[in-house]
């Protein structure tokens, strides 16, 4: 990697500032929302900038790039707006206004104290308010992991707002998954995400090791059989850090500055608020059953990794039966959970093609 671009990544992680760059590095600067240090971006309308607004009484941070039809990119766990860094600029260059928020309790958005504050419905309300603030009340939604669950819900809750849906990793089912059934059928180390304090302690003990193991272990780079082991051969008594495979080298798609960005962000917020998705599943389930009686009529694109657990142990077949405007299902061979980061070019191509077809007609 050219040293200048490596320096830009270091700034993104907050490890250096613009003053540390060579004298000839004269691109515009903006503020890293995690540490208030300056960062560099490209000198054109596709540069990533950062904004803060008040949403439902809390500080809400989002990154944005470009001008044009609004596309809102929603992350999952344990992620941030930063997971969409490759898509923000690509969508901007393709003529779209791309926006990636830090969801409530993540990154530079405000952390609140109540578990109920992180209900999927509260996240949906926050994103709806963000869309209303930014644009004309309509947007295409793309979501990954819990962000995919969020876009499925929002397509049903706010059909007048959500014009099209791109879901990554998590397929749609005509009825929401009963969390009690999931716990009974798939007892594993991931059940601990719902139990207060266990995952937090693992992260606090070894922050970098937590993210390094989590990203590697659920990626397409992990050893064969890793997903099967994690989901079918661990128990709630096991611990995540000892269950995940280890590696000395980071996968090619994740640099040390990328890893540092996540680690530093979660050191500031802690892990509990991000785990709120999991800790609201029982409370959300009755409401989800009612909402899921509605149809999703919007155009839909689904993209999953062939090594993704939700694809391997789930099914994409129900979507074909219940989504009348399902345009395409794309499964990326050799790809794991982190699609935006593992396969950015393939995702960008598919997403832009979908947007051009459904939005720019």
C-alpha positions as a Markdown table, in Angstrom:
| # | Residue | x | y | z |
|---|---|---|---|---|
| 1 | Unk | 0.0 | 0.0 | 0.0 |
| 2 | Unk | 1.3 | 3.5 | -0.9 |
| 3 | Unk | 2.4 | 5.2 | 2.3 |
| 4 | Unk | 0.1 | 8.2 | 1.8 |
| 5 | Unk | -3.0 | 6.0 | 1.7 |
| 6 | Unk | -1.7 | 4.0 | 4.7 |
| 7 | Unk | -1.5 | 7.4 | 6.5 |
| 8 | Unk | -5.1 | 8.1 | 5.6 |
| 9 | Unk | -6.1 | 4.8 | 7.2 |
| 10 | Unk | -4.1 | 5.7 | 10.3 |
| 11 | Unk | -6.0 | 8.9 | 10.6 |
| 12 | Unk | -9.3 | 7.1 | 10.3 |
| 13 | Unk | -8.2 | 5.1 | 13.3 |
| 14 | Unk | -7.2 | 8.2 | 15.2 |
| 15 | Unk | -3.6 | 7.1 | 15.4 |
| 16 | Unk | -2.2 | 10.2 | 13.6 |
| 17 | Unk | -3.5 | 13.6 | 12.6 |
| 18 | Unk | -3.3 | 15.6 | 9.4 |
| 19 | Unk | -0.3 | 17.5 | 10.9 |
| 20 | Unk | 1.7 | 14.2 | 10.7 |
| 21 | Unk | 1.2 | 13.9 | 6.9 |
| 22 | Unk | 3.9 | 15.0 | 4.4 |
| 23 | Unk | 3.8 | 18.6 | 3.3 |
| 24 | Unk | 2.5 | 17.6 | -0.2 |
| 25 | Unk | -0.6 | 15.8 | 1.3 |
| 26 | Unk | -3.0 | 18.6 | 0.8 |
| 27 | Unk | -6.5 | 17.1 | 0.6 |
| 28 | Unk | -9.5 | 18.6 | 2.5 |
| 29 | Unk | -10.0 | 17.5 | 6.1 |
| 30 | Unk | -12.9 | 16.7 | 8.3 |
| 31 | Unk | -13.3 | 15.6 | 11.9 |
| 32 | Unk | -13.0 | 12.0 | 13.1 |
| 33 | Unk | -16.2 | 11.6 | 15.2 |
| 34 | Unk | -14.5 | 9.3 | 17.7 |
| 35 | Unk | -11.6 | 11.5 | 18.8 |
| 36 | Unk | -12.2 | 15.0 | 17.2 |
| 37 | Unk | -8.9 | 14.7 | 15.2 |
| 38 | Unk | -8.7 | 15.7 | 11.6 |
| 39 | Unk | -9.0 | 13.2 | 8.8 |
| 40 | Unk | -8.4 | 13.5 | 5.1 |
| 41 | Unk | -10.8 | 12.7 | 2.3 |
| 42 | Unk | -10.9 | 13.0 | -1.5 |
| 43 | Unk | -11.2 | 16.5 | -3.0 |
| 44 | Unk | -14.6 | 16.1 | -4.7 |
| 45 | Unk | -18.3 | 15.7 | -3.9 |
| 46 | Unk | -17.9 | 12.0 | -3.1 |
| 47 | Unk | -15.9 | 12.7 | 0.1 |
| 48 | Unk | -17.2 | 11.3 | 3.3 |
| 49 | Unk | -18.2 | 13.8 | 5.9 |
| 50 | Unk | -19.7 | 13.4 | 9.3 |
| 51 | Unk | -22.8 | 15.0 | 10.8 |
| 52 | Unk | -24.7 | 15.0 | 14.1 |
| 53 | Unk | -28.4 | 15.6 | 14.7 |
| 54 | Unk | -30.8 | 15.1 | 17.5 |
| 55 | Unk | -33.0 | 12.1 | 16.9 |
| 56 | Unk | -35.7 | 11.1 | 19.4 |
| 57 | Unk | -33.9 | 13.1 | 22.1 |
| 58 | Unk | -30.4 | 11.6 | 21.6 |
| 59 | Unk | -27.3 | 12.6 | 19.7 |
| 60 | Unk | -27.1 | 10.7 | 16.4 |
| 61 | Unk | -24.0 | 10.5 | 14.2 |
| 62 | Unk | -23.9 | 9.6 | 10.6 |
| 63 | Unk | -21.4 | 9.5 | 7.8 |
| 64 | Unk | -22.5 | 10.6 | 4.3 |
| 65 | Unk | -21.2 | 11.1 | 0.8 |
| 66 | Unk | -22.5 | 12.2 | -2.6 |
| 67 | Unk | -25.7 | 13.8 | -3.9 |
| 68 | Unk | -28.8 | 12.2 | -5.4 |
| 69 | Unk | -31.4 | 9.7 | -4.3 |
| 70 | Unk | -31.0 | 8.8 | -0.7 |
| 71 | Unk | -29.6 | 5.3 | 0.3 |
| 72 | Unk | -29.3 | 4.6 | 4.0 |
| 73 | Unk | -26.8 | 1.9 | 5.0 |
| 74 | Unk | -27.5 | 0.1 | 8.4 |
| 75 | Unk | -24.9 | -1.8 | 10.2 |
| 76 | Unk | -25.1 | -4.8 | 12.6 |
| 77 | Unk | -23.2 | -6.2 | 15.5 |
| 78 | Unk | -20.4 | -5.6 | 16.4 |
| 79 | Unk | -20.1 | -3.0 | 13.7 |
| 80 | Unk | -20.3 | 0.8 | 13.0 |
| 81 | Unk | -20.9 | 3.1 | 10.1 |
| 82 | Unk | -17.3 | 2.2 | 9.3 |
| 83 | Unk | -18.4 | -1.2 | 8.0 |
| 84 | Unk | -19.9 | 0.7 | 5.0 |
| 85 | Unk | -16.7 | 2.7 | 4.2 |
| 86 | Unk | -16.2 | 1.0 | 0.9 |
| 87 | Unk | -19.8 | 1.5 | -0.2 |
| 88 | Unk | -20.2 | 5.2 | 0.8 |
| 89 | Unk | -17.8 | 6.5 | -1.8 |
| 90 | Unk | -18.8 | 4.0 | -4.5 |
| 91 | Unk | -22.5 | 4.9 | -4.2 |
| 92 | Unk | -21.6 | 8.6 | -4.2 |
| 93 | Unk | -19.6 | 8.2 | -7.4 |
| 94 | Unk | -22.5 | 6.4 | -8.9 |
| 95 | Unk | -24.8 | 9.4 | -8.2 |
| 96 | Unk | -26.4 | 8.6 | -4.9 |
| 97 | Unk | -26.6 | 10.3 | -1.5 |
| 98 | Unk | -25.2 | 7.5 | 0.7 |
| 99 | Unk | -25.7 | 7.8 | 4.5 |
| 100 | Unk | -24.4 | 5.3 | 7.1 |
| 101 | Unk | -25.4 | 6.1 | 10.7 |
| 102 | Unk | -23.9 | 4.8 | 13.9 |
| 103 | Unk | -27.1 | 3.3 | 15.3 |
| 104 | Unk | -28.2 | 4.3 | 18.8 |
| 105 | Unk | -25.6 | 3.1 | 21.4 |
| 106 | Unk | -22.9 | 2.5 | 18.7 |
| 107 | Unk | -19.8 | 4.6 | 17.8 |
| 108 | Unk | -20.3 | 8.3 | 18.1 |
| 109 | Unk | -24.1 | 8.1 | 18.6 |
| 110 | Unk | -25.4 | 8.5 | 22.2 |
| 111 | Unk | -25.4 | 5.6 | 24.6 |
| 112 | Unk | -28.5 | 5.4 | 26.8 |
| 113 | Unk | -28.9 | 3.3 | 29.9 |
| 114 | Unk | -32.1 | 1.2 | 29.4 |
| 115 | Unk | -32.1 | -2.1 | 27.6 |
| 116 | Unk | -35.5 | -1.2 | 26.1 |
| 117 | Unk | -33.9 | 1.8 | 24.4 |
| 118 | Unk | -32.3 | -0.7 | 21.9 |
| 119 | Unk | -35.4 | -2.4 | 20.8 |
| 120 | Unk | -35.5 | -3.1 | 17.1 |
| 121 | Unk | -38.6 | -0.9 | 17.0 |
| 122 | Unk | -36.7 | 2.0 | 18.6 |
| 123 | Unk | -33.9 | 1.7 | 16.1 |
| 124 | Unk | -36.5 | 1.8 | 13.3 |
| 125 | Unk | -38.0 | 4.9 | 14.8 |
| 126 | Unk | -34.5 | 6.5 | 14.9 |
| 127 | Unk | -33.7 | 5.7 | 11.3 |
| 128 | Unk | -37.1 | 6.9 | 10.2 |
| 129 | Unk | -36.4 | 10.3 | 11.9 |
| 130 | Unk | -33.0 | 10.4 | 10.2 |
| 131 | Unk | -34.6 | 9.9 | 6.8 |
| 132 | Unk | -37.1 | 12.6 | 7.5 |
| 133 | Unk | -34.4 | 15.0 | 8.6 |
| 134 | Unk | -32.1 | 14.4 | 5.6 |
| 135 | Unk | -34.4 | 14.0 | 2.6 |
| 136 | Unk | -37.9 | 14.1 | 1.2 |
| 137 | Unk | -39.1 | 11.3 | 3.4 |
| 138 | Unk | -38.1 | 8.4 | 1.1 |
| 139 | Unk | -35.0 | 6.2 | 0.9 |
| 140 | Unk | -33.6 | 2.9 | -0.2 |
| 141 | Unk | -32.5 | 0.9 | 2.8 |
| 142 | Unk | -29.5 | -1.5 | 2.8 |
| 143 | Unk | -28.8 | -3.4 | 6.0 |
| 144 | Unk | -26.4 | -6.0 | 7.2 |
| 145 | Unk | -26.8 | -8.5 | 10.0 |
| 146 | Unk | -29.1 | -6.8 | 12.6 |
| 147 | Unk | -29.3 | -4.0 | 10.0 |
| 148 | Unk | -30.9 | -6.5 | 7.7 |
| 149 | Unk | -33.5 | -7.4 | 10.3 |
| 150 | Unk | -34.0 | -3.6 | 10.7 |
| 151 | Unk | -34.7 | -3.0 | 7.0 |
| 152 | Unk | -37.1 | -6.0 | 6.8 |
| 153 | Unk | -39.0 | -4.4 | 9.7 |
| 154 | Unk | -38.9 | -0.9 | 8.3 |
| 155 | Unk | -40.2 | -2.0 | 4.9 |
| 156 | Unk | -43.3 | -3.2 | 6.7 |
| 157 | Unk | -43.6 | -0.4 | 9.2 |
| 158 | Unk | -43.0 | 2.5 | 6.8 |
| 159 | Unk | -43.9 | 1.4 | 3.3 |
| 160 | Unk | -44.3 | 5.1 | 2.3 |
| 161 | Unk | -40.7 | 5.8 | 3.4 |
| 162 | Unk | -38.9 | 2.7 | 2.2 |
| 163 | Unk | -38.8 | 2.6 | -1.6 |
| 164 | Unk | -36.6 | -0.5 | -2.0 |
| 165 | Unk | -34.6 | -2.9 | 0.2 |
| 166 | Unk | -31.2 | -4.5 | 0.0 |
| 167 | Unk | -30.6 | -7.1 | 2.7 |
| 168 | Unk | -27.2 | -8.6 | 3.5 |
| 169 | Unk | -26.7 | -11.9 | 5.2 |
| 170 | Unk | -30.1 | -12.3 | 7.0 |
| 171 | Unk | -32.9 | -13.8 | 4.8 |
| 172 | Unk | -36.5 | -12.8 | 5.2 |
| 173 | Unk | -39.0 | -15.2 | 6.7 |
| 174 | Unk | -42.8 | -14.7 | 6.4 |
| 175 | Unk | -43.0 | -15.0 | 10.2 |
| 176 | Unk | -40.4 | -13.7 | 12.7 |
| 177 | Unk | -38.2 | -16.3 | 14.3 |
| 178 | Unk | -39.4 | -17.1 | 17.9 |
| 179 | Unk | -36.4 | -16.4 | 20.1 |
| 180 | Unk | -37.3 | -19.1 | 22.6 |
| 181 | Unk | -37.3 | -21.7 | 19.7 |
| 182 | Unk | -34.0 | -20.4 | 18.5 |
| 183 | Unk | -32.5 | -20.8 | 21.9 |
| 184 | Unk | -33.9 | -24.3 | 22.3 |
| 185 | Unk | -32.8 | -25.5 | 18.8 |
| 186 | Unk | -29.5 | -23.7 | 18.6 |
| 187 | Unk | -28.0 | -23.4 | 22.1 |
| 188 | Unk | -24.5 | -22.1 | 21.5 |
| 189 | Unk | -21.9 | -19.7 | 22.7 |
| 190 | Unk | -23.9 | -17.0 | 21.0 |
| 191 | Unk | -26.7 | -17.4 | 23.5 |
| 192 | Unk | -24.5 | -15.5 | 25.9 |
| 193 | Unk | -25.1 | -12.4 | 23.9 |
| 194 | Unk | -28.5 | -12.2 | 25.6 |
| 195 | Unk | -27.0 | -12.6 | 29.1 |
| 196 | Unk | -25.8 | -9.5 | 30.8 |
| 197 | Unk | -22.1 | -9.2 | 31.5 |
| 198 | Unk | -20.6 | -12.3 | 29.9 |
| 199 | Unk | -19.7 | -10.8 | 26.5 |
| 200 | Unk | -18.8 | -7.5 | 28.0 |
| 201 | Unk | -16.2 | -9.2 | 30.3 |
| 202 | Unk | -14.7 | -11.0 | 27.4 |
| 203 | Unk | -14.3 | -7.7 | 25.4 |
| 204 | Unk | -12.9 | -5.8 | 28.3 |
| 205 | Unk | -10.4 | -8.5 | 29.0 |
| 206 | Unk | -9.0 | -8.5 | 25.5 |
| 207 | Unk | -10.5 | -5.8 | 23.3 |
| 208 | Unk | -8.3 | -6.3 | 20.2 |
| 209 | Unk | -8.4 | -10.1 | 20.5 |
| 210 | Unk | -12.2 | -9.9 | 20.7 |
| 211 | Unk | -12.6 | -8.1 | 17.4 |
| 212 | Unk | -9.8 | -9.9 | 15.7 |
| 213 | Unk | -11.3 | -13.3 | 16.6 |
| 214 | Unk | -14.8 | -12.3 | 15.8 |
| 215 | Unk | -14.0 | -10.8 | 12.4 |
| 216 | Unk | -11.8 | -13.7 | 11.4 |
| 217 | Unk | -13.9 | -16.4 | 12.9 |
| 218 | Unk | -17.1 | -15.5 | 11.0 |
| 219 | Unk | -15.3 | -14.6 | 7.7 |
| 220 | Unk | -14.7 | -16.7 | 4.7 |
| 221 | Unk | -11.1 | -16.9 | 5.7 |
| 222 | Unk | -11.8 | -19.0 | 8.8 |
| 223 | Unk | -10.8 | -22.7 | 8.7 |
| 224 | Unk | -13.3 | -25.1 | 7.2 |
| 225 | Unk | -15.8 | -26.3 | 9.8 |
| 226 | Unk | -15.6 | -23.2 | 12.0 |
| 227 | Unk | -19.2 | -22.1 | 11.5 |
| 228 | Unk | -20.5 | -25.6 | 12.1 |
| 229 | Unk | -18.4 | -25.8 | 15.3 |
| 230 | Unk | -19.5 | -22.4 | 16.6 |
| 231 | Unk | -23.2 | -23.0 | 16.0 |
| 232 | Unk | -23.6 | -26.7 | 16.6 |
| 233 | Unk | -20.8 | -27.8 | 18.9 |
| 234 | Unk | -20.6 | -25.0 | 21.5 |
| 235 | Unk | -22.9 | -24.5 | 24.5 |
| 236 | Unk | -24.0 | -21.4 | 26.5 |
| 237 | Unk | -21.3 | -22.4 | 29.0 |
| 238 | Unk | -18.5 | -21.9 | 26.5 |
| 239 | Unk | -16.9 | -18.5 | 26.0 |
| 240 | Unk | -16.5 | -16.7 | 22.7 |
| 241 | Unk | -12.8 | -16.0 | 22.8 |
| 242 | Unk | -11.9 | -19.6 | 23.5 |
| 243 | Unk | -14.4 | -20.9 | 20.9 |
| 244 | Unk | -13.2 | -18.7 | 18.0 |
| 245 | Unk | -10.2 | -19.7 | 15.8 |
| 246 | Unk | -7.1 | -17.6 | 16.2 |
| 247 | Unk | -4.8 | -16.1 | 13.6 |
| 248 | Unk | -1.5 | -14.2 | 13.7 |
| 249 | Unk | -2.2 | -12.3 | 10.5 |
| 250 | Unk | -5.3 | -10.3 | 9.7 |
| 251 | Unk | -7.2 | -11.2 | 6.6 |
| 252 | Unk | -6.4 | -9.1 | 3.6 |
| 253 | Unk | -9.7 | -7.2 | 3.7 |
| 254 | Unk | -9.0 | -6.0 | 7.3 |
| 255 | Unk | -6.0 | -3.7 | 8.0 |
| 256 | Unk | -4.6 | -3.0 | 11.4 |
| 257 | Unk | -6.0 | 0.6 | 11.3 |
| 258 | Unk | -9.4 | -0.8 | 10.4 |
| 259 | Unk | -9.3 | -3.1 | 13.5 |
| 260 | Unk | -8.1 | -0.2 | 15.6 |
| 261 | Unk | -11.0 | 1.9 | 14.6 |
| 262 | Unk | -13.5 | -0.7 | 15.9 |
| 263 | Unk | -11.6 | -1.4 | 19.1 |
| 264 | Unk | -11.2 | 2.3 | 19.9 |
| 265 | Unk | -14.9 | 3.0 | 19.3 |
| 266 | Unk | -16.1 | 0.2 | 21.5 |
| 267 | Unk | -13.6 | 1.1 | 24.2 |
| 268 | Unk | -15.5 | 4.4 | 24.4 |
| 269 | Unk | -19.0 | 3.1 | 24.3 |
| 270 | Unk | -18.6 | -0.3 | 25.9 |
| 271 | Unk | -20.3 | -3.4 | 24.6 |
| 272 | Unk | -23.7 | -3.4 | 26.5 |
| 273 | Unk | -25.6 | -1.0 | 24.3 |
| 274 | Unk | -24.6 | -2.8 | 21.1 |
| 275 | Unk | -25.8 | -6.1 | 22.6 |
| 276 | Unk | -29.2 | -4.4 | 23.1 |
| 277 | Unk | -30.4 | -6.0 | 19.8 |
| 278 | Unk | -30.1 | -9.5 | 21.4 |
| 279 | Unk | -31.5 | -8.4 | 24.8 |
| 280 | Unk | -34.7 | -7.2 | 23.3 |
| 281 | Unk | -35.6 | -10.3 | 21.2 |
| 282 | Unk | -38.2 | -11.6 | 23.7 |
| 283 | Unk | -39.9 | -8.2 | 24.2 |
| 284 | Unk | -39.9 | -7.5 | 20.4 |
| 285 | Unk | -41.3 | -10.8 | 19.3 |
| 286 | Unk | -45.0 | -10.2 | 20.0 |
| 287 | Unk | -44.9 | -6.9 | 18.2 |
| 288 | Unk | -43.0 | -8.4 | 15.3 |
| 289 | Unk | -45.6 | -11.1 | 14.8 |
| 290 | Unk | -48.2 | -8.3 | 14.3 |
| 291 | Unk | -46.1 | -6.3 | 11.9 |
| 292 | Unk | -45.2 | -9.4 | 9.9 |
| 293 | Unk | -48.8 | -9.8 | 8.9 |
| 294 | Unk | -48.1 | -7.0 | 6.4 |
| 295 | Unk | -46.6 | -7.7 | 3.0 |
| 296 | Unk | -43.3 | -6.3 | 1.6 |
| 297 | Unk | -44.1 | -4.9 | -1.8 |
| 298 | Unk | -40.9 | -3.0 | -2.4 |
| 299 | Unk | -38.2 | -4.2 | -4.8 |
| 300 | Unk | -35.8 | -6.5 | -2.9 |
| 301 | Unk | -32.2 | -7.5 | -3.4 |
| 302 | Unk | -30.6 | -10.2 | -1.2 |
| 303 | Unk | -26.9 | -10.8 | -0.9 |
| 304 | Unk | -25.3 | -13.4 | 1.3 |
| 305 | Unk | -22.0 | -15.1 | 1.8 |
| 306 | Unk | -22.0 | -18.8 | 1.0 |
| 307 | Unk | -20.2 | -19.4 | 4.3 |
| 308 | Unk | -22.6 | -17.2 | 6.2 |
| 309 | Unk | -24.3 | -19.1 | 9.1 |
| 310 | Unk | -27.7 | -17.6 | 8.4 |
| 311 | Unk | -27.5 | -18.9 | 4.9 |
| 312 | Unk | -25.9 | -22.3 | 5.8 |
| 313 | Unk | -28.4 | -23.1 | 8.6 |
| 314 | Unk | -31.3 | -21.0 | 7.3 |
| 315 | Unk | -33.0 | -20.8 | 3.9 |
| 316 | Unk | -33.5 | -18.3 | 1.1 |
| 317 | Unk | -36.4 | -20.3 | -0.3 |
| 318 | Unk | -39.2 | -18.6 | 1.7 |
| 319 | Unk | -38.3 | -15.2 | 0.2 |
| 320 | Unk | -39.0 | -16.5 | -3.2 |
| 321 | Unk | -42.6 | -17.4 | -2.1 |
| 322 | Unk | -43.5 | -14.3 | -0.2 |
| 323 | Unk | -41.6 | -11.4 | -1.7 |
| 324 | Unk | -43.4 | -10.5 | -5.0 |
| 325 | Unk | -40.7 | -8.1 | -6.1 |
| 326 | Unk | -37.7 | -10.1 | -5.1 |
| 327 | Unk | -35.3 | -9.1 | -7.9 |
| 328 | Unk | -32.3 | -11.3 | -7.2 |
| 329 | Unk | -30.6 | -13.6 | -4.6 |
| 330 | Unk | -26.8 | -13.4 | -4.8 |
| 331 | Unk | -24.7 | -15.9 | -2.9 |
| 332 | Unk | -21.0 | -15.1 | -2.9 |
| 333 | Unk | -18.8 | -18.2 | -2.9 |
| 334 | Unk | -16.1 | -18.3 | -0.2 |
| 335 | Unk | -17.5 | -15.2 | 1.5 |
| 336 | Unk | -18.5 | -15.2 | 5.2 |
| 337 | Unk | -20.5 | -12.8 | 7.3 |
| 338 | Unk | -18.7 | -9.5 | 6.7 |
| 339 | Unk | -19.8 | -8.9 | 3.1 |
| 340 | Unk | -19.2 | -5.2 | 2.8 |
| 341 | Unk | -15.6 | -5.6 | 3.9 |
| 342 | Unk | -14.8 | -9.1 | 2.5 |
| 343 | Unk | -16.2 | -8.4 | -1.0 |
| 344 | Unk | -16.7 | -4.7 | -1.4 |
| 345 | Unk | -16.3 | -4.6 | -5.2 |
| 346 | Unk | -18.8 | -7.4 | -5.8 |
| 347 | Unk | -21.3 | -5.9 | -3.4 |
| 348 | Unk | -20.9 | -2.4 | -4.8 |
| 349 | Unk | -21.5 | -3.7 | -8.4 |
| 350 | Unk | -24.6 | -5.6 | -7.4 |
| 351 | Unk | -26.0 | -2.8 | -5.2 |
| 352 | Unk | -25.4 | 0.0 | -7.8 |
| 353 | Unk | -27.0 | -2.2 | -10.6 |
| 354 | Unk | -30.0 | -2.7 | -8.3 |
| 355 | Unk | -30.3 | 1.0 | -7.5 |
| 356 | Unk | -30.0 | 2.0 | -11.1 |
| 357 | Unk | -32.7 | -0.4 | -12.1 |
| 358 | Unk | -35.1 | 0.5 | -9.3 |
| 359 | Unk | -34.4 | 4.2 | -8.6 |
| 360 | Unk | -32.9 | 5.7 | -11.7 |
| 361 | Unk | -35.7 | 4.8 | -14.2 |
